[in-house]
Amino acid sequence: MKDLKIRALSGLLYVGLILVSLFQGPLFFHLVLGLFSVLALIEFHRLLNTSAIISLLLLLGLYSAHFFALLSPTLMLGLLYITIVSCLLLSYRLYFHFPITGGLFKHILSLGYLVSSCFFIVALYGNKNFYNPYLLLSIYSMTWVNNSAAYFVGSRFGKHPLLPTISPKKSWEGFWGGQLFVCLFAFGFYLLVPVMEVKILAALSLFIPSLATIGDLIQSQFKREAGVKDSGSLLPGHGGFYDRMDSIIYIAPFVYLLHEIIIYVS
């Protein structure tokens, strides 16, 4: 019971900081997400057993440049392409495993996957000139609803493993439970917070459960290879910040791409 209370308290603290920062403006949000991303990045490099200095410098540089609106659309598009390719490569690796060896490859992977994916979280939010907290609010909320529903439905009804070699406790029943609850939540979100276009919310509700699950599986694979249960211990009951952010890290670049496509065709 004590462990459950500690888990609930640390989880609420993390969620509360995210929600508060979303509506405190771009500076506060960049600072909070910057801190969380730095901690997640350090934990990721610990799993790979490499130095995080280069990745940290690039992450802080991207966050700062974005806040001051210094990044051109062409640079953003190029970075998005690199991020999507890196994420798809790691998705491919879930089913067709290949080893990640060599310091150079590990650093390239860190830059293409974790650094740039964390960057697209704040890219979805905006910069000092313009920002939209509701888009990221919907993304975070759907991610949390999916992960919680998948856990509880899977724990109660799970019989068919999703990917047992990487995460034995994840089940197809849990996945579809998460999908159902996210769709219901999206409908309620549209009624309660009518500032989002229905087509964007509908698209998010369909794609986020799959993206969140893949992101979590990628992180589970890294932890399994490192022989650890959690990426860190800074969030009691939850592990580390990479444990808490693995889903949103994978989701962000794909949602950014989806959002840009919807805007372009509108």
C-alpha positions as CSV (number, residue, x, y, z in Angstrom):
1,M,0.0,0.0,0.0
2,K,2.9,2.4,0.8
3,D,4.5,1.7,-2.5
4,L,1.3,2.3,-4.3
5,K,0.9,5.7,-2.5
6,I,4.5,6.7,-3.4
7,R,3.9,5.7,-7.0
8,A,0.7,7.7,-7.2
9,L,2.3,10.7,-5.6
10,S,5.3,10.8,-7.9
11,G,3.1,10.2,-10.9
12,L,0.8,13.0,-10.0
13,L,3.7,15.3,-9.4
14,Y,5.1,14.6,-12.8
15,V,1.7,15.0,-14.5
16,G,1.0,18.2,-12.5
17,L,4.2,19.8,-13.6
18,I,3.5,19.0,-17.2
19,L,0.0,20.4,-17.1
20,V,1.0,23.6,-15.2
21,S,3.9,24.2,-17.5
22,L,1.7,23.9,-20.6
23,F,-0.3,27.0,-19.5
24,Q,2.5,29.0,-18.0
25,G,3.9,30.0,-21.4
26,P,6.7,28.9,-23.7
27,L,9.6,29.9,-21.4
28,F,8.4,27.8,-18.4
29,F,7.4,24.9,-20.6
30,H,10.8,24.9,-22.4
31,L,12.5,24.9,-19.0
32,V,10.5,22.0,-17.6
33,L,10.6,19.9,-20.7
34,G,14.3,20.7,-21.1
35,L,15.0,19.4,-17.6
36,F,12.9,16.3,-18.1
37,S,14.5,15.6,-21.5
38,V,18.1,16.1,-20.1
39,L,17.4,13.6,-17.4
40,A,15.9,11.1,-19.9
41,L,18.8,11.6,-22.2
42,I,21.3,10.9,-19.4
43,E,19.4,7.7,-18.5
44,F,19.4,6.6,-22.1
45,H,23.1,7.0,-22.5
46,R,23.6,5.1,-19.2
47,L,21.7,2.2,-20.9
48,L,24.0,2.4,-23.9
49,N,27.1,2.9,-21.6
50,T,28.2,6.0,-23.5
51,S,28.9,9.7,-22.7
52,A,25.9,12.0,-23.0
53,I,27.8,15.3,-23.4
54,I,27.5,15.7,-27.2
55,S,23.8,14.8,-27.1
56,L,23.1,17.2,-24.2
57,L,24.7,20.1,-25.9
58,L,22.7,19.5,-29.1
59,L,19.5,19.1,-27.2
60,L,20.0,22.3,-25.3
61,G,21.0,24.1,-28.5
62,L,17.9,22.9,-30.3
63,Y,15.6,23.9,-27.4
64,S,17.1,27.4,-27.2
65,A,17.1,28.0,-31.0
66,H,13.5,26.9,-31.2
67,F,12.4,29.1,-28.3
68,F,13.8,32.1,-30.0
69,A,12.3,31.0,-33.4
70,L,15.8,30.7,-35.0
71,L,15.1,27.4,-36.9
72,S,14.1,27.7,-40.5
73,P,11.3,25.5,-41.9
74,T,13.9,23.7,-44.1
75,L,16.0,22.8,-41.1
76,M,12.9,21.6,-39.2
77,L,11.9,19.4,-42.2
78,G,15.4,17.9,-42.5
79,L,15.5,17.2,-38.7
80,L,12.0,15.6,-39.0
81,Y,13.2,13.3,-41.8
82,I,16.2,12.2,-39.7
83,T,14.0,11.6,-36.7
84,I,11.3,9.6,-38.5
85,V,14.0,7.4,-40.2
86,S,15.7,6.7,-36.8
87,C,12.4,5.9,-35.1
88,L,11.4,3.5,-37.9
89,L,14.8,1.8,-37.7
90,L,14.2,1.1,-34.0
91,S,10.7,-0.1,-34.8
92,Y,12.2,-2.5,-37.4
93,R,14.7,-3.7,-34.7
94,L,11.9,-4.9,-32.5
95,Y,11.1,-7.7,-34.9
96,F,14.4,-8.0,-36.8
97,H,17.0,-7.5,-34.1
98,F,20.5,-6.3,-34.8
99,P,23.1,-5.2,-32.2
100,I,24.0,-1.6,-31.5
101,T,27.7,-1.5,-31.2
102,G,30.4,1.1,-31.5
103,G,30.5,4.6,-29.9
104,L,29.8,6.5,-33.2
105,F,26.7,4.5,-34.0
106,K,25.4,4.9,-30.5
107,H,25.8,8.7,-30.6
108,I,24.2,8.9,-34.1
109,L,21.3,6.9,-32.7
110,S,21.0,9.1,-29.7
111,L,20.9,12.3,-31.8
112,G,18.5,10.9,-34.4
113,Y,16.2,9.2,-32.0
114,L,16.1,10.7,-28.5
115,V,17.5,14.2,-28.9
116,S,15.4,15.1,-32.0
117,S,12.3,13.3,-30.7
118,C,12.4,15.3,-27.5
119,F,12.9,18.4,-29.6
120,F,9.6,17.7,-31.5
121,I,7.7,17.7,-28.2
122,V,8.4,21.4,-27.8
123,A,8.1,21.9,-31.6
124,L,4.5,20.8,-31.2
125,Y,4.0,23.4,-28.5
126,G,5.4,26.4,-30.2
127,N,8.0,29.1,-29.4
128,K,8.1,32.6,-27.8
129,N,6.2,34.1,-30.7
130,F,3.3,31.6,-30.9
131,Y,2.3,28.6,-28.9
132,N,-0.7,26.3,-28.6
133,P,-1.0,24.4,-25.3
134,Y,-4.1,22.5,-26.3
135,L,-2.5,20.3,-29.0
136,L,0.1,19.0,-26.6
137,L,-2.5,18.8,-23.8
138,S,-4.5,16.4,-26.0
139,I,-1.5,14.4,-27.0
140,Y,-0.2,14.0,-23.4
141,S,-3.7,13.2,-22.1
142,M,-4.4,10.5,-24.8
143,T,-1.0,9.0,-24.1
144,W,-1.6,8.8,-20.3
145,V,-5.1,7.4,-20.9
146,N,-3.8,4.8,-23.3
147,N,-1.0,3.6,-21.1
148,S,-3.2,3.4,-18.0
149,A,-6.1,1.7,-19.8
150,A,-3.7,-0.8,-21.5
151,Y,-2.2,-1.6,-18.2
152,F,-5.4,-2.2,-16.3
153,V,-7.2,-4.0,-19.2
154,G,-4.2,-6.1,-19.9
155,S,-3.7,-7.0,-16.2
156,R,-7.3,-8.1,-16.0
157,F,-8.0,-9.7,-19.4
158,G,-4.6,-10.1,-21.1
159,K,-4.1,-13.6,-22.6
160,H,-2.4,-13.0,-25.9
161,P,1.1,-11.5,-25.6
162,L,1.9,-8.6,-27.8
163,L,5.7,-9.1,-28.1
164,P,6.7,-11.6,-25.4
165,T,10.4,-11.6,-26.2
166,I,10.7,-7.9,-25.2
167,S,7.7,-7.2,-22.9
168,P,6.0,-10.4,-21.7
169,K,3.3,-8.5,-19.7
170,K,2.0,-6.5,-22.7
171,S,-1.0,-8.1,-24.4
172,W,-3.2,-7.5,-27.4
173,E,-6.2,-7.2,-25.0
174,G,-4.4,-4.4,-23.3
175,F,-3.6,-2.7,-26.6
176,W,-7.2,-2.7,-27.8
177,G,-8.4,-1.6,-24.4
178,G,-6.1,1.4,-24.6
179,Q,-7.3,2.1,-28.1
180,L,-11.0,2.0,-27.1
181,F,-10.5,4.3,-24.1
182,V,-8.4,6.8,-26.1
183,C,-11.2,7.1,-28.7
184,L,-13.8,7.6,-25.9
185,F,-11.5,10.2,-24.3
186,A,-11.0,12.0,-27.5
187,F,-14.7,12.4,-28.0
188,G,-15.1,13.7,-24.4
189,F,-12.1,16.1,-24.9
190,Y,-13.7,17.6,-28.0
191,L,-16.9,18.2,-26.1
192,L,-15.2,19.7,-23.0
193,V,-12.4,21.6,-24.8
194,P,-13.9,22.7,-28.2
195,V,-10.7,24.4,-29.4
196,M,-9.3,21.5,-31.3
197,E,-10.4,20.5,-34.8
198,V,-12.4,17.3,-34.7
199,K,-10.3,15.8,-37.6
200,I,-7.1,16.3,-35.7
201,L,-8.5,14.8,-32.5
202,A,-9.8,11.8,-34.5
203,A,-6.5,11.2,-36.2
204,L,-4.6,11.5,-32.9
205,S,-7.0,9.0,-31.2
206,L,-6.4,6.4,-33.9
207,F,-2.6,6.7,-34.1
208,I,-1.4,7.5,-30.6
209,P,-2.1,4.1,-29.0
210,S,0.0,2.4,-31.6
211,L,2.8,4.9,-31.4
212,A,2.8,4.9,-27.6
213,T,3.0,1.2,-27.6
214,I,5.9,1.1,-30.0
215,G,7.8,3.7,-28.0
216,D,7.4,1.8,-24.8
217,L,8.5,-1.5,-26.5
218,I,11.6,0.3,-27.9
219,Q,12.5,1.4,-24.4
220,S,11.8,-2.0,-23.0
221,Q,14.2,-3.5,-25.5
222,F,17.0,-1.1,-24.5
223,K,16.4,-1.9,-20.8
224,R,16.4,-5.7,-21.5
225,E,19.7,-5.4,-23.3
226,A,21.2,-3.4,-20.5
227,G,19.9,-5.9,-17.9
228,V,17.9,-3.4,-15.9
229,K,14.3,-3.1,-14.8
230,D,14.1,0.7,-15.0
231,S,16.1,3.4,-16.8
232,G,16.5,5.3,-13.5
233,S,15.2,5.9,-10.0
234,L,14.3,9.6,-9.8
235,L,10.5,8.9,-10.0
236,P,9.7,6.4,-7.2
237,G,7.4,3.7,-8.4
238,H,7.9,4.7,-12.0
239,G,11.6,4.4,-12.6
240,G,13.3,7.2,-14.4
241,F,12.3,10.0,-16.7
242,Y,13.0,7.9,-19.8
243,D,10.6,5.4,-18.4
244,R,7.9,8.1,-18.1
245,M,8.7,9.7,-21.5
246,D,9.3,6.8,-23.8
247,S,5.8,6.9,-25.3
248,I,5.7,10.7,-25.9
249,I,9.2,10.7,-27.2
250,Y,8.3,8.3,-30.0
251,I,4.9,9.9,-30.6
252,A,6.1,13.5,-31.0
253,P,7.8,13.4,-34.5
254,F,5.0,11.3,-36.0
255,V,2.3,13.6,-34.7
256,Y,4.3,16.6,-35.9
257,L,4.4,15.1,-39.4
258,L,0.7,14.2,-39.2
259,H,-0.2,17.7,-38.0
260,E,1.8,19.4,-40.8
261,I,0.1,17.1,-43.4
262,I,-3.4,18.0,-42.1
263,I,-2.6,21.7,-42.2
264,Y,-1.1,21.4,-45.7
265,V,-4.1,19.6,-47.2
266,S,-6.7,21.8,-45.4
